[in-house]
């Protein structure tokens, strides 16, 4: 468990910082669609769920990517 925490706190390359921001945006858009107070078609709700999950996965993977300066 310490390795994961240490890896999450390590410096992240610029590409993955941008990707993390995109993932957070996708997750927020999906959550907004899912929690919309108006009645939406089932296809739109499914899309919102997929966006939320994809955004969460992209964000998690991007956060755990670290720069390797030893090479």
PDB file as gemmi writes it, atoms N, CA and C in Angstrom:
CRYST1    1.000    1.000    1.000  90.00  90.00  90.00 P 1                      
ATOM      1  N   UNK A   1       0.816  -1.184   0.000  1.00  0.00           N  
ATOM      2  CA  UNK A   1       0.000   0.000   0.000  1.00  0.00           C  
ATOM      3  C   UNK A   1       0.867   1.258   0.000  1.00  0.00           C  
ATOM      4  N   UNK A   2       2.020   1.207   0.642  1.00  0.00           N  
ATOM      5  CA  UNK A   2       2.905   2.361   0.678  1.00  0.00           C  
ATOM      6  C   UNK A   2       3.400   2.717  -0.714  1.00  0.00           C  
ATOM      7  N   UNK A   3       3.609   1.701  -1.552  1.00  0.00           N  
ATOM      8  CA  UNK A   3       4.097   1.958  -2.900  1.00  0.00           C  
ATOM      9  C   UNK A   3       3.087   2.758  -3.712  1.00  0.00           C  
ATOM     10  N   UNK A   4       1.813   2.451  -3.542  1.00  0.00           N  
ATOM     11  CA  UNK A   4       0.774   3.168  -4.282  1.00  0.00           C  
ATOM     12  C   UNK A   4       0.705   4.620  -3.824  1.00  0.00           C  
ATOM     13  N   UNK A   5       0.770   4.851  -2.527  1.00  0.00           N  
ATOM     14  CA  UNK A   5       0.718   6.213  -2.001  1.00  0.00           C  
ATOM     15  C   UNK A   5       1.950   6.993  -2.458  1.00  0.00           C  
ATOM     16  N   UNK A   6       3.112   6.367  -2.412  1.00  0.00           N  
ATOM     17  CA  UNK A   6       4.341   7.019  -2.852  1.00  0.00           C  
ATOM     18  C   UNK A   6       4.276   7.334  -4.348  1.00  0.00           C  
ATOM     19  N   UNK A   7       3.729   6.406  -5.121  1.00  0.00           N  
ATOM     20  CA  UNK A   7       3.617   6.604  -6.564  1.00  0.00           C  
ATOM     21  C   UNK A   7       2.635   7.728  -6.885  1.00  0.00           C  
ATOM     22  N   UNK A   8       1.549   7.808  -6.141  1.00  0.00           N  
ATOM     23  CA  UNK A   8       0.560   8.858  -6.377  1.00  0.00           C  
ATOM     24  C   UNK A   8       1.117  10.240  -6.038  1.00  0.00           C  
ATOM     25  N   UNK A   9       2.056  10.301  -5.102  1.00  0.00           N  
ATOM     26  CA  UNK A   9       2.642  11.573  -4.699  1.00  0.00           C  
ATOM     27  C   UNK A   9       3.836  11.969  -5.561  1.00  0.00           C  
ATOM     28  N   UNK A  10       4.325  11.075  -6.415  1.00  0.00           N  
ATOM     29  CA  UNK A  10       5.482  11.353  -7.260  1.00  0.00           C  
ATOM     30  C   UNK A  10       5.101  12.321  -8.381  1.00  0.00           C  
ATOM     31  N   UNK A  11       6.109  12.990  -8.987  1.00  0.00           N  
ATOM     32  CA  UNK A  11       5.821  13.926 -10.084  1.00  0.00           C  
ATOM     33  C   UNK A  11       5.179  13.219 -11.287  1.00  0.00           C  
ATOM     34  N   UNK A  12       4.211  13.880 -11.886  1.00  0.00           N  
ATOM     35  CA  UNK A  12       3.493  13.334 -13.030  1.00  0.00           C  
ATOM     36  C   UNK A  12       3.945  14.058 -14.298  1.00  0.00           C  
ATOM     37  N   UNK A  13       4.210  13.332 -15.389  1.00  0.00           N  
ATOM     38  CA  UNK A  13       4.588  13.988 -16.645  1.00  0.00           C  
ATOM     39  C   UNK A  13       3.467  14.899 -17.161  1.00  0.00           C  
ATOM     40  N   UNK A  14       3.848  15.912 -17.966  1.00  0.00           N  
ATOM     41  CA  UNK A  14       2.893  16.905 -18.454  1.00  0.00           C  
ATOM     42  C   UNK A  14       1.751  16.258 -19.245  1.00  0.00           C  
ATOM     43  N   UNK A  15       2.048  15.283 -20.109  1.00  0.00           N  
ATOM     44  CA  UNK A  15       1.006  14.630 -20.902  1.00  0.00           C  
ATOM     45  C   UNK A  15      -0.065  14.020 -20.013  1.00  0.00           C  
ATOM     46  N   UNK A  16       0.363  13.375 -18.936  1.00  0.00           N  
ATOM     47  CA  UNK A  16      -0.593  12.722 -18.054  1.00  0.00           C  
ATOM     48  C   UNK A  16      -1.353  13.723 -17.189  1.00  0.00           C  
ATOM     49  N   UNK A  17      -0.763  14.903 -16.956  1.00  0.00           N  
ATOM     50  CA  UNK A  17      -1.511  15.956 -16.254  1.00  0.00           C  
ATOM     51  C   UNK A  17      -2.671  16.437 -17.123  1.00  0.00           C  
ATOM     52  N   UNK A  18      -2.397  16.606 -18.422  1.00  0.00           N  
ATOM     53  CA  UNK A  18      -3.455  17.015 -19.351  1.00  0.00           C  
ATOM     54  C   UNK A  18      -4.511  15.922 -19.435  1.00  0.00           C  
ATOM     55  N   UNK A  19      -4.067  14.672 -19.542  1.00  0.00           N  
ATOM     56  CA  UNK A  19      -4.994  13.549 -19.615  1.00  0.00           C  
ATOM     57  C   UNK A  19      -5.833  13.437 -18.342  1.00  0.00           C  
ATOM     58  N   UNK A  20      -5.234  13.722 -17.197  1.00  0.00           N  
ATOM     59  CA  UNK A  20      -5.965  13.694 -15.923  1.00  0.00           C  
ATOM     60  C   UNK A  20      -7.066  14.752 -15.907  1.00  0.00           C  
ATOM     61  N   UNK A  21      -6.758  15.932 -16.440  1.00  0.00           N  
ATOM     62  CA  UNK A  21      -7.754  16.996 -16.512  1.00  0.00           C  
ATOM     63  C   UNK A  21      -8.906  16.604 -17.426  1.00  0.00           C  
ATOM     64  N   UNK A  22      -8.597  15.979 -18.547  1.00  0.00           N  
ATOM     65  CA  UNK A  22      -9.636  15.501 -19.462  1.00  0.00           C  
ATOM     66  C   UNK A  22     -10.496  14.445 -18.768  1.00  0.00           C  
ATOM     67  N   UNK A  23      -9.860  13.542 -18.039  1.00  0.00           N  
ATOM     68  CA  UNK A  23     -10.600  12.511 -17.313  1.00  0.00           C  
ATOM     69  C   UNK A  23     -11.529  13.098 -16.259  1.00  0.00           C  
ATOM     70  N   UNK A  24     -11.052  14.101 -15.544  1.00  0.00           N  
ATOM     71  CA  UNK A  24     -11.901  14.753 -14.538  1.00  0.00           C  
ATOM     72  C   UNK A  24     -13.088  15.447 -15.189  1.00  0.00           C  
ATOM     73  N   UNK A  25     -12.850  16.043 -16.356  1.00  0.00           N  
ATOM     74  CA  UNK A  25     -13.931  16.709 -17.077  1.00  0.00           C  
ATOM     75  C   UNK A  25     -14.977  15.700 -17.547  1.00  0.00           C  
ATOM     76  N   UNK A  26     -14.521  14.558 -18.078  1.00  0.00           N  
ATOM     77  CA  UNK A  26     -15.445  13.511 -18.512  1.00  0.00           C  
ATOM     78  C   UNK A  26     -16.256  12.979 -17.333  1.00  0.00           C  
ATOM     79  N   UNK A  27     -15.588  12.754 -16.212  1.00  0.00           N  
ATOM     80  CA  UNK A  27     -16.287  12.246 -15.034  1.00  0.00           C  
ATOM     81  C   UNK A  27     -17.329  13.253 -14.537  1.00  0.00           C  
ATOM     82  N   UNK A  28     -16.975  14.525 -14.564  1.00  0.00           N  
ATOM     83  CA  UNK A  28     -17.922  15.553 -14.123  1.00  0.00           C  
ATOM     84  C   UNK A  28     -19.112  15.646 -15.076  1.00  0.00           C  
ATOM     85  N   UNK A  29     -18.850  15.555 -16.371  1.00  0.00           N  
ATOM     86  CA  UNK A  29     -19.948  15.606 -17.348  1.00  0.00           C  
ATOM     87  C   UNK A  29     -20.870  14.405 -17.175  1.00  0.00           C  
ATOM     88  N   UNK A  30     -20.290  13.220 -16.972  1.00  0.00           N  
ATOM     89  CA  UNK A  30     -21.108  12.029 -16.753  1.00  0.00           C  
ATOM     90  C   UNK A  30     -21.937  12.122 -15.496  1.00  0.00           C  
ATOM     91  N   UNK A  31     -21.344  12.639 -14.432  1.00  0.00           N  
ATOM     92  CA  UNK A  31     -22.082  12.787 -13.175  1.00  0.00           C  
ATOM     93  C   UNK A  31     -23.204  13.810 -13.317  1.00  0.00           C  
ATOM     94  N   UNK A  32     -22.954  14.853 -14.083  1.00  0.00           N  
ATOM     95  CA  UNK A  32     -23.985  15.864 -14.307  1.00  0.00           C  
ATOM     96  C   UNK A  32     -25.168  15.277 -15.054  1.00  0.00           C  
ATOM     97  N   UNK A  33     -24.889  14.471 -16.070  1.00  0.00           N  
ATOM     98  CA  UNK A  33     -25.969  13.839 -16.835  1.00  0.00           C  
ATOM     99  C   UNK A  33     -26.745  12.872 -15.945  1.00  0.00           C  
ATOM    100  N   UNK A  34     -26.027  12.105 -15.139  1.00  0.00           N  
ATOM    101  CA  UNK A  34     -26.693  11.119 -14.283  1.00  0.00           C  
ATOM    102  C   UNK A  34     -27.566  11.753 -13.209  1.00  0.00           C  
ATOM    103  N   UNK A  35     -27.167  12.902 -12.706  1.00  0.00           N  
ATOM    104  CA  UNK A  35     -27.913  13.539 -11.628  1.00  0.00           C  
ATOM    105  C   UNK A  35     -28.835  14.649 -12.123  1.00  0.00           C  
ATOM    106  N   UNK A  36     -29.061  14.701 -13.409  1.00  0.00           N  
ATOM    107  CA  UNK A  36     -29.923  15.724 -13.997  1.00  0.00           C  
ATOM    108  C   UNK A  36     -31.336  15.612 -13.413  1.00  0.00           C  
ATOM    109  N   UNK A  37     -31.936  16.751 -13.059  1.00  0.00           N  
ATOM    110  CA  UNK A  37     -33.268  16.706 -12.452  1.00  0.00           C  
ATOM    111  C   UNK A  37     -34.395  16.477 -13.470  1.00  0.00           C  
ATOM    112  N   UNK A  38     -34.076  16.527 -14.757  1.00  0.00           N  
ATOM    113  CA  UNK A  38     -35.114  16.303 -15.764  1.00  0.00           C  
ATOM    114  C   UNK A  38     -35.057  14.867 -16.258  1.00  0.00           C  
ATOM    115  N   UNK A  39     -36.148  14.402 -16.810  1.00  0.00           N  
ATOM    116  CA  UNK A  39     -36.231  13.037 -17.322  1.00  0.00           C  
ATOM    117  C   UNK A  39     -35.495  12.947 -18.656  1.00  0.00           C  
ATOM    118  N   UNK A  40     -34.521  12.057 -18.741  1.00  0.00           N  
ATOM    119  CA  UNK A  40     -33.735  11.876 -19.954  1.00  0.00           C  
ATOM    120  C   UNK A  40     -33.948  10.472 -20.498  1.00  0.00           C  
ATOM    121  N   UNK A  41     -33.752  10.299 -21.808  1.00  0.00           N  
ATOM    122  CA  UNK A  41     -33.875   8.956 -22.380  1.00  0.00           C  
ATOM    123  C   UNK A  41     -32.821   7.997 -21.800  1.00  0.00           C  
ATOM    124  N   UNK A  42     -33.132   6.725 -21.858  1.00  0.00           N  
ATOM    125  CA  UNK A  42     -32.237   5.711 -21.290  1.00  0.00           C  
ATOM    126  C   UNK A  42     -30.866   5.731 -21.954  1.00  0.00           C  
ATOM    127  N   UNK A  43     -30.821   5.993 -23.256  1.00  0.00           N  
ATOM    128  CA  UNK A  43     -29.537   6.025 -23.969  1.00  0.00           C  
ATOM    129  C   UNK A  43     -28.634   7.132 -23.430  1.00  0.00           C  
ATOM    130  N   UNK A  44     -29.223   8.277 -23.128  1.00  0.00           N  
ATOM    131  CA  UNK A  44     -28.444   9.393 -22.593  1.00  0.00           C  
ATOM    132  C   UNK A  44     -27.943   9.066 -21.192  1.00  0.00           C  
ATOM    133  N   UNK A  45     -28.765   8.424 -20.390  1.00  0.00           N  
ATOM    134  CA  UNK A  45     -28.331   8.025 -19.048  1.00  0.00           C  
ATOM    135  C   UNK A  45     -27.217   6.985 -19.113  1.00  0.00           C  
ATOM    136  N   UNK A  46     -27.318   6.059 -20.057  1.00  0.00           N  
ATOM    137  CA  UNK A  46     -26.245   5.070 -20.240  1.00  0.00           C  
ATOM    138  C   UNK A  46     -24.945   5.756 -20.637  1.00  0.00           C  
ATOM    139  N   UNK A  47     -25.050   6.702 -21.549  1.00  0.00           N  
ATOM    140  CA  UNK A  47     -23.869   7.451 -21.980  1.00  0.00           C  
ATOM    141  C   UNK A  47     -23.246   8.194 -20.800  1.00  0.00           C  
ATOM    142  N   UNK A  48     -24.073   8.779 -19.951  1.00  0.00           N  
ATOM    143  CA  UNK A  48     -23.575   9.469 -18.762  1.00  0.00           C  
ATOM    144  C   UNK A  48     -22.830   8.530 -17.832  1.00  0.00           C  
ATOM    145  N   UNK A  49     -23.350   7.321 -17.672  1.00  0.00           N  
ATOM    146  CA  UNK A  49     -22.654   6.330 -16.841  1.00  0.00           C  
ATOM    147  C   UNK A  49     -21.318   5.932 -17.421  1.00  0.00           C  
ATOM    148  N   UNK A  50     -21.294   5.724 -18.728  1.00  0.00           N  
ATOM    149  CA  UNK A  50     -20.038   5.368 -19.388  1.00  0.00           C  
ATOM    150  C   UNK A  50     -19.019   6.502 -19.290  1.00  0.00           C  
ATOM    151  N   UNK A  51     -19.479   7.733 -19.448  1.00  0.00           N  
ATOM    152  CA  UNK A  51     -18.571   8.880 -19.326  1.00  0.00           C  
ATOM    153  C   UNK A  51     -17.985   8.969 -17.921  1.00  0.00           C  
ATOM    154  N   UNK A  52     -18.809   8.761 -16.917  1.00  0.00           N  
ATOM    155  CA  UNK A  52     -18.338   8.842 -15.532  1.00  0.00           C  
ATOM    156  C   UNK A  52     -17.294   7.757 -15.239  1.00  0.00           C  
ATOM    157  N   UNK A  53     -17.561   6.545 -15.695  1.00  0.00           N  
ATOM    158  CA  UNK A  53     -16.613   5.449 -15.451  1.00  0.00           C  
ATOM    159  C   UNK A  53     -15.318   5.668 -16.226  1.00  0.00           C  
ATOM    160  N   UNK A  54     -15.433   6.035 -17.502  1.00  0.00           N  
ATOM    161  CA  UNK A  54     -14.234   6.259 -18.321  1.00  0.00           C  
ATOM    162  C   UNK A  54     -13.400   7.402 -17.752  1.00  0.00           C  
ATOM    163  N   UNK A  55     -14.056   8.469 -17.331  1.00  0.00           N  
ATOM    164  CA  UNK A  55     -13.327   9.589 -16.743  1.00  0.00           C  
ATOM    165  C   UNK A  55     -12.612   9.201 -15.459  1.00  0.00           C  
ATOM    166  N   UNK A  56     -13.255   8.396 -14.645  1.00  0.00           N  
ATOM    167  CA  UNK A  56     -12.615   7.932 -13.409  1.00  0.00           C  
ATOM    168  C   UNK A  56     -11.407   7.054 -13.669  1.00  0.00           C  
ATOM    169  N   UNK A  57     -11.517   6.172 -14.643  1.00  0.00           N  
ATOM    170  CA  UNK A  57     -10.396   5.287 -14.974  1.00  0.00           C  
ATOM    171  C   UNK A  57      -9.239   6.094 -15.552  1.00  0.00           C  
ATOM    172  N   UNK A  58      -9.530   7.002 -16.476  1.00  0.00           N  
ATOM    173  CA  UNK A  58      -8.472   7.828 -17.071  1.00  0.00           C  
ATOM    174  C   UNK A  58      -7.772   8.650 -16.001  1.00  0.00           C  
ATOM    175  N   UNK A  59      -8.541   9.207 -15.088  1.00  0.00           N  
ATOM    176  CA  UNK A  59      -7.961  10.018 -14.022  1.00  0.00           C  
ATOM    177  C   UNK A  59      -7.068   9.184 -13.108  1.00  0.00           C  
ATOM    178  N   UNK A  60      -7.519   8.001 -12.729  1.00  0.00           N  
ATOM    179  CA  UNK A  60      -6.730   7.143 -11.833  1.00  0.00           C  
ATOM    180  C   UNK A  60      -5.436   6.691 -12.495  1.00  0.00           C  
ATOM    181  N   UNK A  61      -5.507   6.269 -13.736  1.00  0.00           N  
ATOM    182  CA  UNK A  61      -4.301   5.811 -14.438  1.00  0.00           C  
ATOM    183  C   UNK A  61      -3.331   6.969 -14.628  1.00  0.00           C  
ATOM    184  N   UNK A  62      -3.850   8.143 -14.977  1.00  0.00           N  
ATOM    185  CA  UNK A  62      -2.982   9.297 -15.186  1.00  0.00           C  
ATOM    186  C   UNK A  62      -2.316   9.738 -13.891  1.00  0.00           C  
ATOM    187  N   UNK A  63      -3.021   9.650 -12.786  1.00  0.00           N  
ATOM    188  CA  UNK A  63      -2.452  10.065 -11.509  1.00  0.00           C  
ATOM    189  C   UNK A  63      -1.328   9.132 -11.075  1.00  0.00           C  
ATOM    190  N   UNK A  64      -1.424   7.862 -11.409  1.00  0.00           N  
ATOM    191  CA  UNK A  64      -0.406   6.901 -10.973  1.00  0.00           C  
ATOM    192  C   UNK A  64       0.751   6.761 -11.955  1.00  0.00           C  
ATOM    193  N   UNK A  65       0.742   7.538 -13.050  1.00  0.00           N  
ATOM    194  CA  UNK A  65       1.865   7.527 -13.989  1.00  0.00           C  
ATOM    195  C   UNK A  65       2.940   8.459 -13.446  1.00  0.00           C  
ATOM    196  N   UNK A  66       4.175   7.976 -13.422  1.00  0.00           N  
ATOM    197  CA  UNK A  66       5.263   8.774 -12.859  1.00  0.00           C  
ATOM    198  C   UNK A  66       6.370   8.945 -13.880  1.00  0.00           C  
ATOM    199  N   UNK A  67       7.135   9.978 -13.663  1.00  0.00           N  
ATOM    200  CA  UNK A  67       8.273  10.267 -14.506  1.00  0.00           C  
ATOM    201  C   UNK A  67       9.455   9.415 -14.026  1.00  0.00           C  
ATOM    202  N   UNK A  68      10.165   8.802 -14.978  1.00  0.00           N  
ATOM    203  CA  UNK A  68      11.327   7.992 -14.654  1.00  0.00           C  
ATOM    204  C   UNK A  68      12.565   8.696 -15.186  1.00  0.00           C  
ATOM    205  N   UNK A  69      13.237   9.431 -14.322  1.00  0.00           N  
ATOM    206  CA  UNK A  69      14.421  10.207 -14.736  1.00  0.00           C  
ATOM    207  C   UNK A  69      15.692   9.385 -14.762  1.00  0.00           C  
ATOM    208  N   UNK A  70      15.644   8.151 -14.316  1.00  0.00           N  
ATOM    209  CA  UNK A  70      16.850   7.336 -14.263  1.00  0.00           C  
ATOM    210  C   UNK A  70      17.286   6.812 -15.633  1.00  0.00           C  
ATOM    211  N   UNK A  71      16.378   6.844 -16.613  1.00  0.00           N  
ATOM    212  CA  UNK A  71      16.736   6.344 -17.952  1.00  0.00           C  
ATOM    213  C   UNK A  71      17.309   7.416 -18.820  1.00  0.00           C  
TER     214      UNK A  71                                                      
END                                                                             
